Amino acid sequence: MHMGDERVPDIAAVESPPRRTLDYDQLSVGEEPIGGGGQGVVYRADVPGSEPPRQLAVKEPAVDSKTIDNPEIDAFFEEAGTWETVDRREREKPRWSDSEHVVGVVEIGDDLPWIAMEYMDGGGLDDRLAVNPDGLPVDEAMWIGECVCRGIEIAHNYGIGHLDLKPANVLFRETPADVWDVPKIADWGLSRVLAEQTGTVDGLSVKYAAPEQFEPEEFGDPDMLTDVYQVGALVYAMLTGQPPYTGSQASIMHDVVYGDQPDPPSSEQSVIAAEIDDAVLTALATEKSDRYRSIAALEQALRAIRTEDSDADRATDPDQTESTDTWPMFGGGPARTGHRSTVGPVDSVTVQWSFQTGDRVESSPAVVDGTVYAGSHDHNVYALSAEDGSEQWAFETESFVDWSPVVVDGTVYVASFDNTVYALSAADGSKQWSFETGGRVKSSLAVVDDTVYIGSKDHNVYALSAEDGSERWSFETGDWVLSSPAVVDDTVYVGSDDFRVYALSAADGTEQWAFETWTNSAPAVVDGTVYVGAREGPVSALSAADGTEQWAFETGDGVVKSSPAVVDDTVYVGSWDENVYALSAEDGSKRWAFETGDWVESSPAVVDGTVYVGSNDNNVYALSAEDGTKQWSFETGDKVESSPAVVDGTVYVGGNDGYVYALSEDDC
């Protein structure tokens, strides 16, 4: 099949119904359940009036209770909120215009708990497997797997893991007979915010559970790679008619944790090609590090095989990841992990282009949809063509723009030393709004859930409306806030010169906890741990839940302005002792150190097994993430305090020599 496969439906025809205000008492709710699981039971309901939709599904708690103090009711409301968040992101964000794979939420009860949602007239995947005991047609099974990946990717981009992907949670909307029905993901009752995720998940479906859901101490806590495993298990079941492991619950748990990998799908169905076996078994790897690096990488692999793409071999290689066209903010995203799924230049590099500004460029570039955005000490924010570096537009502020822009949904958010936060049109640089703080702003913003988070020298952390810049809340610390906030779902993590790292509620700014250390660097938040460097002290790992210190590592100089990057259980960070360090994320032990010729204030970017970082010795370095060996270096005309952004084989970085550089593989 090729991309023009006529069996692939137009997803616009199955668009989720719009949100609307409903009164439960006016719904005609059926007496017999049509489904259930997780936190509740599902009924079909007719909607009065002529306004569509005329038919919905209504989910109610499985417990018989009228009080919202009941823990089961609280859990039900939590599911409703998570489900609505993921559905809203799919509806509202232009990036997801080609996705319609989350069951739509129409209304959520207020005083009494219920969820009115899209009625899925095509039944569930469990029903289809029941009537197809040998599995579904191979192409259709692969396509359904792609669709599930696209729906889950939306959740992952907002720090949410589903963690309970099984056939009963994949439902279908019917389409004309000559095209495939459209799958959508339901039942977010076990989903977790990954920054808060610890331990196993109660209530999971054993047949589709990953090893870490049984033995987190051995395999790590459930996270995004758990969903990769579970999609692999779904595809396995669709191809063969049965899950990867069968038998009693105890035997399945033993085989998943201690046994060999399941037989390849082709052992059950000889028509299944070897590359499909490779893709499915890669997703089902026992160790997380052996799986695809992201749900998007798995989606690419399935699509490449189904469409007979020439990149199929590359896509099924677990050491390769999908190529994305974005590095939207400092640290790659609001969790500031310093990592995104893309590729970078490994061997010697050449200057693809350079753009000269009027002063030094400490700002780390943001790269979105073929455009590079960077600030300069010359007071300007620039938009440059990623292809050739030509200037698309420039916006002049009243002072230095030394920190990094954020690009979200067609808007560039950036702060200036003129005390002001700006929102600019990504298309032409026109100002949409501005917000003036009481002091200079030398902090990179984070934008999450339509809210802009930023620190200021007026001692405050601010949360602003992304739409109009109005202040939602502010939190006053005891000194300058030069640290760039990290935001993972409901918590903002940020440092202050009052010798504290704070965890604040993203909703209202209330303090959750504070840890004593002096930091200007951005925290990185991964799997329930906050990693942060100190101006006078060690690199620390803190519990995201309560701020307790898990471990500390002292560098030779004791000054760490570099923000940590965290990838594959390793923390990468630079120090004023001129070294780049790789530390165990588990206990802080040193794995390797690479010595440059001067301070390392640049924050590492880690992409596909390579660490990219600048040094005050004027160089940009590419180091092996495994052992720290130098793969290449590029010398600029001055210090490199800017942190690299890496997108589709190119490193974008600023220099104190006033240039923005695009460095790509040297073909010679």
Secondary structure by P-SEA (a helix, b strand, c coil): ccccccccccccccccccbbbbbccccccccccccccccbbbbbbbbcccccccbbbbbbbcccccccccaaaaaaaaaaaaaaaaaaaaaccccccccccccccccccccbbbbbccccccccaaaaaaaccccccaaaaaaaaaaaaaaaaaaaaacccccccccccbbbbbccccbbbbbbbccccccccccccccccccccccccccccccccccccccaaaaaaaaaaaaaaaacccccccccaaaaaaaacccccccccccccccccaaaaaaaaaaaccccccccccaaaaaaaaaaaaaccccccccccccbbbbbccccccccccccccccccccccccccccccccccbbbcbbbbbcccbbbbcccccbbbbbccccccccccccccccccbbbbbcccbbbbcccccbbbbbccccccccccccccbbbcbbbbbcccbbbbcccccbbbbbccccccccccccccccccbbbbbcccbbbbcccccbbbbbccccccccccccccccbbbbbcccbbbbccccccbbbbcccccccccccccccccccbbbbbcccbbbbcccccbbbbbccccccccccccccccccbbbbbcccbbbbcccccbbbbbccccccccccccccccccbbbbbcccbbbbcccccbbbbbccccc
